[in-house]
Amino acid sequence: MKYLYGDSALFPYPFDFLATLERFLTSATQTVQLESESRSLEVTTAATAALRVRALDELQSFHDAVIRAIQDSGSKRVGVLTSEYVQKLVDHANLRLEESRMSVAGSNDREQATVRLDVDRRRTEIRQALESFMVSARLPTLDLSVSAQLVDGQYRATAILSHPGSIVADFQLAPARVPGFQGPRRLGDLTPQMSLNVGLKRGLFRRGAQVEQIVVDDYILSGFSLSESSADIRLRKKATDPRDAVVFRLQRLGMELVAEVMHPGEEGADQLGPVDPNDRLQLTRLWDTLAISGKDLAEHRDRLLSLRVEGEDVFENDLAIVFVERIVTLLAPTVAEVARRSPNAEELSLKLETDTGRREELYVKKSDLVSKLSHLGDKERSIFSPLGLTPDTGISMPSEPEIHLDSLDDELI
């Protein structure tokens, strides 16, 4: 099965690009709107807090002037009652000033706490939106590594995918959805009739162990870690064994395969050294077979564990907009090429060709994609302009909300 452009030329990616584009716009527009709301809320709250503080400074200046005037006038009188009256006025004014300070601090603290809760809620929704996209959509991939471990009779697996734009995503997978990984898997089900020099034979009158060739078909695949250049493959004699019986550590150096074989916990046999040429060929076949299984596992993503751009966590460092911009940059050239090759100028079209040669048209209306941007402001929509879904209309920047000092006077005084 392969994908074609609308004009039947071969499409470069082995996934439904239009579905990825639709899912991206759904999640990304929600992300951009939530991020915009959060930043607007933070800016407005900070501006309001600053105006309260400024109003309090003005009140302080007025208070100081009034106190000086009262004290100057009182100093010209010598009566006891006048002196007591002046002191009571000063004490009362100081009390009112302190009440205003506490009111400003309390209002600012309450608003900041409310804003933090609102922003945290929006950040949770942003994570959910981006996770939904990353779990369900497919992107061009530069590198893939997959790890699996047999735990209590079930495989647990993770995958790390590297994408253009220095984007790296770490996923928890769902092995139970993949045929062959619903339970412990025999090595013979992957690569039948594997005979390897990994058996240990101990003599009665000699120290140490000798290597012997054994058939490993009935060994259980207890785990693996695979990348393009290296692989760790672990086997157990039985699924219920508490530890691995054999561990292969493989590495590709150019055209050469370097392999080490270990028997964890076996005295004097932790490392048996390089395997013989015949074993290397069989281990290469096992690695290639597992690599196919690893790709199948990576297609069944259950949860996003982490998302990084340039090595920085997207969610911990508020890089959601940066991530969206990176994906826009990644998708834009392909969107332009799909549009150029689509028969209908109002649509983006691809074709899906089966192994039998049957073709099915895939398309999405540009107006449906544009409608996903309709609830965004001009500034937010500009993030998606490289996708070329609409003509450039001269985007204007929204003005910041106005906050008037006069509206705060009654609260402070």
GUMAR-435525 format. One record per residue (C-alpha): x, y, z; residue number from 1; residue in three letters. Coordinates in steps of 0.2 Angstrom, whole numbers, m for minus. Example, Ala and Ser with C-alpha at 12.3 -4.5 7.8 and 13.67 -1.06 7.14 Angstrom:
BEGIN
SITE    xx    yy    zz drenba guke
SITE    62   m22    39      1  ala
SITE    68    m5    36      2  ser
This chain:
BEGIN
SITE    xx    yy    zz drenba guke
SITE     0     0     0      1  met
SITE     7    17    m5      2  lys
SITE     1    35    m6      3  tyr
SITE     1    46   m22      4  leu
SITE    m1    64   m25      5  tyr
SITE   m17    69   m34      6  gly
SITE    m9    68   m51      7  asp
SITE    m4    50   m47      8  ser
SITE    15    54   m44      9  ala
SITE    23    45   m29     10  leu
SITE    20    54   m12     11  phe
SITE    36    54    m1     12  pro
SITE    28    48    15     13  tyr
SITE    20    31    20     14  pro
SITE     5    39    30     15  phe
SITE   m11    49    27     16  asp
SITE    m4    66    27     17  phe
SITE   m21    75    25     18  leu
SITE   m27    66    41     19  ala
SITE   m11    72    50     20  thr
SITE   m15    90    44     21  leu
SITE   m33    90    50     22  glu
SITE   m28    83    67     23  arg
SITE   m14    96    68     24  phe
SITE   m25   111    64     25  leu
SITE   m38   104    77     26  thr
SITE   m26   102    91     27  ser
SITE   m15   117    86     28  ala
SITE   m28   130    85     29  thr
SITE   m35   125   102     30  gln
SITE   m17   126   109     31  thr
SITE   m14   143   101     32  val
SITE   m31   150   108     33  gln
SITE   m28   143   125     34  leu
SITE   m10   150   125     35  glu
SITE   m17   167   119     36  ser
SITE   m30   167   133     37  glu
SITE   m17   163   146     38  ser
SITE    m5   176   141     39  arg
SITE   m19   189   139     40  ser
SITE   m25   185   157     41  leu
SITE    m8   186   164     42  glu
SITE    m4   203   155     43  val
SITE   m21   210   161     44  thr
SITE   m19   204   179     45  thr
SITE    m1   211   180     46  ala
SITE    m7   228   172     47  ala
SITE   m21   229   185     48  thr
SITE    m9   224   199     49  ala
SITE     3   238   193     50  ala
SITE   m11   251   193     51  leu
SITE   m16   247   210     52  arg
SITE     2   249   216     53  val
SITE     3   265   207     54  arg
SITE   m13   271   215     55  ala
SITE    m7   266   232     56  leu
SITE     9   276   229     57  asp
SITE    m2   291   225     58  glu
SITE   m12   289   240     59  leu
SITE     5   288   250     60  gln
SITE    10   304   243     61  ser
SITE    m6   312   247     62  phe
SITE    m6   305   265     63  his
SITE    11   311   268     64  asp
SITE     6   329   262     65  ala
SITE   m10   329   273     66  val
SITE     0   322   289     67  ile
SITE    13   336   286     68  arg
SITE    m1   349   285     69  ala
SITE   m10   343   301     70  ile
SITE     6   342   311     71  gln
SITE    12   359   305     72  asp
SITE    m5   367   309     73  ser
SITE    m5   358   326     74  gly
SITE    12   363   331     75  ser
SITE     6   381   331     76  lys
SITE    m7   377   344     77  arg
SITE    m2   374   362     78  val
SITE   m18   367   369     79  gly
SITE   m19   349   376     80  val
SITE   m35   345   367     81  leu
SITE   m28   351   350     82  thr
SITE   m13   341   352     83  ser
SITE   m23   325   356     84  glu
SITE   m35   329   341     85  tyr
SITE   m20   330   330     86  val
SITE   m13   314   336     87  gln
SITE   m30   305   333     88  lys
SITE   m31   312   315     89  leu
SITE   m13   306   312     90  val
SITE   m17   289   319     91  asp
SITE   m33   287   310     92  his
SITE   m25   292   293     93  ala
SITE   m11   280   296     94  asn
SITE   m24   266   300     95  leu
SITE   m33   270   284     96  arg
SITE   m17   270   274     97  leu
SITE   m12   253   281     98  glu
SITE   m30   246   277     99  glu
SITE   m27   252   259    100  ser
SITE   m10   243   258    101  arg
SITE   m18   227   264    102  met
SITE   m32   229   252    103  ser
SITE   m21   231   237    104  val
SITE   m10   216   243    105  ala
SITE   m25   205   246    106  gly
SITE   m33   210   229    107  ser
SITE   m17   206   220    108  asn
SITE   m14   190   229    109  asp
SITE   m31   184   226    110  arg
SITE   m31   188   207    111  glu
SITE   m14   181   205    112  gln
SITE   m20   164   213    113  ala
SITE   m35   164   202    114  thr
SITE   m25   167   187    115  val
SITE   m13   153   191    116  arg
SITE   m27   141   193    117  leu
SITE   m34   147   176    118  asp
SITE   m18   146   168    119  val
SITE   m14   129   175    120  asp
SITE   m31   123   169    121  arg
SITE   m27   129   151    122  arg
SITE   m10   121   152    123  arg
SITE   m18   105   156    124  thr
SITE   m29   107   141    125  glu
SITE   m14   112   130    126  ile
SITE    m5    96   135    127  arg
SITE   m21    86   131    128  gln
SITE   m23    94   114    129  ala
SITE    m5    91   109    130  leu
SITE    m5    73   116    131  glu
SITE   m20    69   106    132  ser
SITE   m12    75    90    133  phe
SITE     5    66    94    134  met
SITE    m3    50    98    135  val
SITE   m15    49    84    136  ser
SITE    m6    58    69    137  ala
SITE    10    53    60    138  arg
SITE    24    64    56    139  leu
SITE    40    62    45    140  pro
SITE    52    53    56    141  thr
SITE    71    54    57    142  leu
SITE    75    41    70    143  asp
SITE    65    28    80    144  leu
SITE    70    18    95    145  ser
SITE    59     5   103    146  val
SITE    60    m4   120    147  ser
SITE    50   m18   127    148  ala
SITE    51   m28   143    149  gln
SITE    41   m43   149    150  leu
SITE    33   m40   166    151  val
SITE    21   m52   174    152  asp
SITE    17   m61   158    153  gly
SITE    14   m45   148    154  gln
SITE    25   m33   137    155  tyr
SITE    27   m15   142    156  arg
SITE    34    m4   128    157  ala
SITE    40    13   125    158  thr
SITE    46    22   109    159  ala
SITE    56    38   106    160  ile
SITE    53    47    89    161  leu
SITE    64    61    82    162  ser
SITE    56    72    69    163  his
SITE    63    87    59    164  pro
SITE    64   103    68    165  gly
SITE    73    95    83    166  ser
SITE    57    88    89    167  ile
SITE    58    72   100    168  val
SITE    43    63   107    169  ala
SITE    43    49   120    170  asp
SITE    28    37   120    171  phe
SITE    21    23   130    172  gln
SITE    15    10   118    173  leu
SITE     1    m3   119    174  ala
SITE     9   m20   114    175  pro
SITE    m7   m29   118    176  ala
SITE   m15   m22   102    177  arg
SITE    m1   m29    91    178  val
SITE    m3   m47    85    179  pro
SITE    11   m58    93    180  gly
SITE    13   m46   108    181  phe
SITE    m2   m50   118    182  gln
SITE     8   m62   129    183  gly
SITE    26   m70   130    184  pro
SITE    33   m73   113    185  arg
SITE    44   m88   108    186  arg
SITE    59   m84    98    187  leu
SITE    54   m98    86    188  gly
SITE    39   m88    81    189  asp
SITE    50   m74    76    190  leu
SITE    65   m83    68    191  thr
SITE    62  m102    67    192  pro
SITE    76  m114    69    193  gln
SITE    89  m103    76    194  met
SITE   104  m112    82    195  ser
SITE   117  m102    92    196  leu
SITE   133  m105   101    197  asn
SITE   126   m98   117    198  val
SITE   124  m114   128    199  gly
SITE   135  m117   143    200  leu
SITE   142  m134   146    201  lys
SITE   152  m137   162    202  arg
SITE   164  m152   164    203  gly
SITE   166  m162   179    204  leu
SITE   185  m160   180    205  phe
SITE   187  m143   173    206  arg
SITE   184  m126   179    207  arg
SITE   173  m114   170    208  gly
SITE   160  m117   156    209  ala
SITE   162  m121   138    210  gln
SITE   151  m114   124    211  val
SITE   140  m126   114    212  glu
SITE   127  m124   100    213  gln
SITE   109  m125   105    214  ile
SITE    92  m122    97    215  val
SITE    84  m107   105    216  val
SITE    67  m108    97    217  asp
SITE    58  m111   114    218  asp
SITE    67   m97   123    219  tyr
SITE    55   m82   127    220  ile
SITE    59   m65   121    221  leu
SITE    60   m56   138    222  ser
SITE    64   m39   131    223  gly
SITE    73   m28   118    224  phe
SITE    79   m11   115    225  ser
SITE    81    m6    96    226  leu
SITE    88     9    87    227  ser
SITE    96    11    69    228  glu
SITE   113     7    76    229  ser
SITE   112    m4    91    230  ser
SITE   101   m17    99    231  ala
SITE    99   m26   115    232  asp
SITE    90   m43   114    233  ile
SITE    86   m52   130    234  arg
SITE    80   m70   132    235  leu
SITE    73   m81   146    236  arg
SITE    71  m100   146    237  lys
SITE    54   m98   153    238  lys
SITE    42   m83   154    239  ala
SITE    41   m86   173    240  thr
SITE    60   m85   176    241  asp
SITE    65   m71   187    242  pro
SITE    80   m65   176    243  arg
SITE    86   m66   158    244  asp
SITE    96   m81   153    245  ala
SITE   104   m74   137    246  val
SITE   108   m56   132    247  val
SITE   114   m50   115    248  phe
SITE   122   m33   113    249  arg
SITE   123   m29    95    250  leu
SITE   130   m14    86    251  gln
SITE   132    m9    68    252  arg
SITE   148    m1    63    253  leu
SITE   147     2    45    254  gly
SITE   144   m14    36    255  met
SITE   150   m24    51    256  glu
SITE   140   m31    65    257  leu
SITE   148   m32    82    258  val
SITE   140   m44    94    259  ala
SITE   142   m48   112    260  glu
SITE   133   m62   121    261  val
SITE   131   m63   140    262  met
SITE   123   m75   153    263  his
SITE   118   m64   167    264  pro
SITE   121   m72   184    265  gly
SITE   131   m86   177    266  glu
SITE   148   m87   187    267  glu
SITE   162   m85   175    268  gly
SITE   151   m82   160    269  ala
SITE   145   m65   160    270  asp
SITE   153   m61   144    271  gln
SITE   158   m74   131    272  leu
SITE   165   m62   118    273  gly
SITE   162   m60    99    274  pro
SITE   150   m73    91    275  val
SITE   155   m83    76    276  asp
SITE   151   m78    59    277  pro
SITE   136   m89    57    278  asn
SITE   128   m83    73    279  asp
SITE   131   m65    67    280  arg
SITE   121   m69    52    281  leu
SITE   107   m76    62    282  gln
SITE   107   m62    74    283  leu
SITE   106   m49    60    284  thr
SITE    91   m58    54    285  arg
SITE    83   m58    72    286  leu
SITE    87   m39    73    287  trp
SITE    79   m35    56    288  asp
SITE    63   m45    61    289  thr
SITE    62   m37    78    290  leu
SITE    64   m20    69    291  ala
SITE    49   m23    59    292  ile
SITE    39   m28    75    293  ser
SITE    46   m12    83    294  gly
SITE    39    m1    70    295  lys
SITE    22   m10    72    296  asp
SITE    23    m7    91    297  leu
SITE    27    11    88    298  ala
SITE    11    13    78    299  glu
SITE     1     9    93    300  his
SITE     4    23   104    301  arg
SITE    m6    24   121    302  asp
SITE     1    40   129    303  arg
SITE    13    54   127    304  leu
SITE    27    53   140    305  leu
SITE    37    68   135    306  ser
SITE    38    81   121    307  leu
SITE    54    91   118    308  arg
SITE    60   104   106    309  val
SITE    79   108   105    310  glu
SITE    80    97   121    311  gly
SITE    68   107   131    312  glu
SITE    52   100   138    313  asp
SITE    38   108   129    314  val
SITE    26   108   144    315  phe
SITE    38   113   158    316  glu
SITE    45   127   148    317  asn
SITE    29   134   140    318  asp
SITE    35   130   122    319  leu
SITE    18   125   115    320  ala
SITE    18   139   103    321  ile
SITE    36   136    98    322  val
SITE    31   117    95    323  phe
SITE    16   123    84    324  val
SITE    27   134    74    325  glu
SITE    40   120    71    326  arg
SITE    26   108    65    327  ile
SITE    19   122    53    328  val
SITE    36   124    46    329  thr
SITE    38   105    44    330  leu
SITE    21   103    35    331  leu
SITE    20   119    25    332  ala
SITE    31   113    10    333  pro
SITE    21    97     8    334  thr
SITE     5   106     9    335  val
SITE    11   118    m5    336  ala
SITE    16   103   m16    337  glu
SITE    m1    94   m12    338  val
SITE   m10   109   m17    339  ala
SITE     0   111   m33    340  arg
SITE    m4    94   m38    341  arg
SITE   m22    93   m33    342  ser
SITE   m34    93   m48    343  pro
SITE   m47   104   m38    344  asn
SITE   m40   121   m33    345  ala
SITE   m52   121   m18    346  glu
SITE   m46   104   m11    347  glu
SITE   m30    96    m6    348  leu
SITE   m30    78   m13    349  ser
SITE   m20    62   m12    350  leu
SITE   m23    44   m18    351  lys
SITE   m21    28    m9    352  leu
SITE   m15    13   m20    353  glu
SITE   m17    m4   m13    354  thr
SITE    m5   m19   m17    355  asp
SITE   m18   m24   m30    356  thr
SITE   m17    m8   m39    357  gly
SITE   m34    m1   m34    358  arg
SITE   m34    17   m30    359  arg
SITE   m44    27   m18    360  glu
SITE   m45    46   m18    361  glu
SITE   m42    55    m1    362  leu
SITE   m46    74     0    363  tyr
SITE   m50    88    11    364  val
SITE   m59   104     7    365  lys
SITE   m48   120    10    366  lys
SITE   m63   129    17    367  ser
SITE   m65   115    30    368  asp
SITE   m47   118    36    369  leu
SITE   m49   137    36    370  val
SITE   m64   135    47    371  ser
SITE   m53   128    60    372  lys
SITE   m45   145    61    373  leu
SITE   m60   156    62    374  ser
SITE   m61   158    81    375  his
SITE   m43   164    82    376  leu
SITE   m38   182    81    377  gly
SITE   m27   189    67    378  asp
SITE   m11   188    77    379  lys
SITE   m15   169    81    380  glu
SITE   m20   165    63    381  arg
SITE    m4   172    57    382  ser
SITE     5   157    65    383  ile
SITE    m3   146    52    384  phe
SITE    m1   158    37    385  ser
SITE    15   147    30    386  pro
SITE     2   133    26    387  leu
SITE    m5   144    13    388  gly
SITE   m23   139    16    389  leu
SITE   m29   157    13    390  thr
SITE   m22   172     4    391  pro
SITE   m12   185    14    392  asp
SITE   m25   198    20    393  thr
SITE   m13   210    29    394  gly
SITE   m15   204    47    395  ile
SITE   m17   217    61    396  ser
SITE   m11   216    79    397  met
SITE   m25   217    92    398  pro
SITE   m23   231   105    399  ser
SITE   m21   227   123    400  glu
SITE   m36   230   134    401  pro
SITE   m37   247   143    402  glu
SITE   m37   248   161    403  ile
SITE   m41   265   169    404  his
SITE   m34   271   186    405  leu
SITE   m50   280   191    406  asp
SITE   m59   263   192    407  ser
SITE   m48   258   206    408  leu
SITE   m50   273   217    409  asp
SITE   m65   267   226    410  asp
SITE   m57   251   230    411  glu
SITE   m41   259   238    412  leu
SITE   m48   273   248    413  ile
